[in-house]
């Protein structure tokens, strides 16, 4: 059964330009994404043509500087675009969030020359990015990564394996964190690696529970040579760049989670108002009405939380604590709401004829990516109670 078109959310947008942007995104979501989402996810097909369309429409660089092809949009607006796209198909919303994450290191820490050379193609030239921090033996403990970059004249030679890379094998560029110095976070440096670099290859995509249309794969770097002008920031600054990127990236995941939850609620409401039992719609029964009310309330709370964090970011104020809270709450909400949506649909919710079961499978990964929700609780606790004593 094809997915329903996303239902319009009553948004408080700061400018007429932002309202026009959301209208454009809704049109793309309805006509280019939602109608094919179920079929393409089932087939495990990545919609590269949608990302090409978004690039031509100016959607791949929304929070970045227009000098380099970006959209000059505040995070408050960009995240609502992500929510709209994720409601139509999570593969697309998450893909845009990852692309934005991959471009962050260059946009925030690159030199003027690096930004002028690379950002226009990344933001509006049809390129697709990937972010390469995790490894087979270093996930939550990212500072223990083993991929090495060794200086060779004016070049760096990178060797190692990255794991759980969204867009792995199809990305045009990778922001890669590699060890250039001593053990620990201060020995890590960031590099911008072309997707077609000699010695870079991808393993077969992982066979996942959900998000089957979004390729996730290990990336092998076998003596990949990049020039020093592809180093982002200073030597040893890579881990700080990675953490800074993740603060913003977690807001992207939060917005995607709210979009997914909204899609599940819309499906549950449509089914409950149409399904007849005991001579009336099941939406008339109090037990089910209370479930729908709780789902809607959790979604609104999540939306308010990620927008509040975004506004702090836009104002140049610290927002890491709020970003962790938003990622934690919104992704837990998505898991709860999608599970309840399956329950509302009953037996039909457990079949692939309706999208509720796919939403539930997709929600799970949002509690894991870009820092598990257990890591988010650690981050929040450190802000609240200070660092752990040893």
SULLINVEN-V527955 format. One record per residue. RES is the residue in one letter. SS is DSSP state (2 for helix, 1 for strand, 0 for the rest). PSI is psi in whole degrees, 0 to 359 (999 if undefined). Layout:
BEGIN
[[RES;SS;PSI] [RES;SS;PSI]]
END
This chain:
BEGIN
[[X;0;125] [X;0;150] [X;0;149] [X;0;151] [X;0;140] [X;0;137] [X;0;136] [X;0;134] [X;0;136] [X;0;101] [X;0;145] [X;0;96] [X;0;143] [X;0;337] [X;0;163] [X;2;324] [X;2;319] [X;2;321] [X;2;320] [X;2;322] [X;2;314] [X;2;323] [X;2;318] [X;2;314] [X;2;319] [X;2;323] [X;2;315] [X;2;317] [X;2;317] [X;2;317] [X;2;336] [X;2;346] [X;2;300] [X;2;320] [X;2;333] [X;2;1] [X;2;310] [X;2;314] [X;2;316] [X;2;326] [X;2;319] [X;2;325] [X;2;353] [X;0;37] [X;0;127] [X;0;129] [X;0;69] [X;2;327] [X;2;331] [X;2;321] [X;2;327] [X;2;316] [X;2;316] [X;2;324] [X;2;315] [X;2;332] [X;0;1] [X;0;21] [X;0;351] [X;0;357] [X;0;31] [X;0;314] [X;0;8] [X;0;170] [X;0;132] [X;2;340] [X;2;331] [X;2;16] [X;0;6] [X;0;182] [X;0;357] [X;0;28] [X;0;141] [X;0;160] [X;2;329] [X;2;324] [X;2;313] [X;2;317] [X;2;327] [X;2;331] [X;2;314] [X;2;316] [X;2;316] [X;2;316] [X;2;318] [X;2;328] [X;2;328] [X;2;318] [X;0;120] [X;2;325] [X;2;322] [X;2;312] [X;2;312] [X;2;322] [X;2;319] [X;2;320] [X;2;317] [X;2;319] [X;2;316] [X;2;320] [X;2;318] [X;2;329] [X;2;346] [X;2;315] [X;2;316] [X;2;316] [X;2;325] [X;2;332] [X;2;353] [X;0;159] [X;0;165] [X;2;319] [X;2;317] [X;2;316] [X;2;317] [X;2;323] [X;2;320] [X;2;326] [X;2;318] [X;2;318] [X;2;326] [X;2;326] [X;2;331] [X;2;10] [X;0;14] [X;0;0] [X;0;155] [X;0;135] [X;1;165] [X;1;155] [X;1;121] [X;1;90] [X;0;308] [X;0;154] [X;1;169] [X;0;326] [X;0;6] [X;1;99] [X;0;274] [X;0;327] [X;0;65] [X;2;334] [X;2;351] [X;2;18] [X;0;153] [X;0;349] [X;0;131] [X;1;145] [X;1;121] [X;1;132] [X;1;134] [X;1;90] [X;0;236] [X;0;7] [X;1;168] [X;1;141] [X;1;118] [X;1;130] [X;1;131] [X;1;185] [X;1;132] [X;1;148] [X;1;157] [X;1;42] [X;1;111] [X;1;132] [X;0;14] [X;0;125] [X;0;344] [X;0;352] [X;0;150] [X;0;341] [X;1;152] [X;1;133] [X;1;110] [X;1;130] [X;1;126] [X;1;154] [X;1;124] [X;0;356] [X;0;214] [X;0;170] [X;0;156] [X;0;179] [X;2;334] [X;2;357] [X;2;17] [X;1;139] [X;1;149] [X;1;142] [X;1;148] [X;1;110] [X;1;126] [X;1;146] [X;0;338] [X;0;18] [X;0;141] [X;0;132] [X;0;353] [X;1;128] [X;1;163] [X;1;142] [X;0;174] [X;0;143] [X;0;147] [X;0;147] [X;0;107] [X;0;162] [X;0;319] [X;0;187] [X;0;46] [X;0;340] [X;0;349] [X;0;109] [X;0;132] [X;1;123] [X;1;158] [X;1;147] [X;1;126] [X;1;129] [X;1;107] [X;1;85] [X;1;39] [X;1;126] [X;1;124] [X;1;148] [X;1;160] [X;2;338] [X;2;3] [X;2;7] [X;1;132] [X;1;123] [X;0;193] [X;0;160] [X;0;134] [X;0;359] [X;0;358] [X;2;323] [X;2;323] [X;2;321] [X;2;317] [X;2;315] [X;2;321] [X;2;318] [X;2;319] [X;2;329] [X;2;314] [X;2;321] [X;2;327] [X;2;328] [X;2;323] [X;2;318] [X;2;320] [X;2;315] [X;2;319] [X;2;320] [X;2;318] [X;2;320] [X;2;316] [X;2;316] [X;2;320] [X;2;319] [X;2;320] [X;2;319] [X;2;315] [X;2;318] [X;2;317] [X;2;318] [X;2;315] [X;2;318] [X;2;315] [X;2;329] [X;2;343] [X;2;325] [X;0;126] [X;1;131] [X;1;141] [X;0;32] [X;0;10] [X;1;164] [X;1;142] [X;2;342] [X;2;348] [X;2;343] [X;0;132] [X;2;319] [X;2;319] [X;2;323] [X;2;320] [X;2;323] [X;2;313] [X;2;321] [X;2;316] [X;2;318] [X;2;313] [X;2;320] [X;2;316] [X;2;321] [X;2;314] [X;2;321] [X;2;318] [X;2;318] [X;2;316] [X;2;323] [X;2;315] [X;2;327] [X;2;323] [X;2;319] [X;2;320] [X;2;320] [X;2;326] [X;2;314] [X;2;314] [X;2;330] [X;0;0] [X;0;20] [X;0;159] [X;0;138] [X;0;9] [X;2;318] [X;2;314] [X;2;328] [X;2;317] [X;2;318] [X;2;317] [X;2;317] [X;2;315] [X;2;305] [X;2;314] [X;2;322] [X;2;324] [X;2;322] [X;2;316] [X;2;319] [X;2;317] [X;2;314] [X;2;318] [X;2;324] [X;2;317] [X;2;326] [X;2;319] [X;2;319] [X;2;319] [X;2;320] [X;2;351] [X;2;224] [X;2;324] [X;2;329] [X;2;338] [X;2;358] [X;0;159] [X;0;1] [X;0;339] [X;0;151] [X;0;355] [X;2;319] [X;2;325] [X;2;320] [X;2;319] [X;2;318] [X;2;322] [X;2;325] [X;2;326] [X;2;318] [X;2;336] [X;2;339] [X;0;356] [X;0;316] [X;0;154] [X;0;43] [X;0;112] [X;0;163] [X;2;340] [X;2;321] [X;2;321] [X;2;320] [X;2;324] [X;2;317] [X;2;313] [X;2;316] [X;2;324] [X;2;324] [X;2;325] [X;2;315] [X;2;1] [X;0;171] [X;0;156] [X;0;145] [X;0;150] [X;0;999]]
END
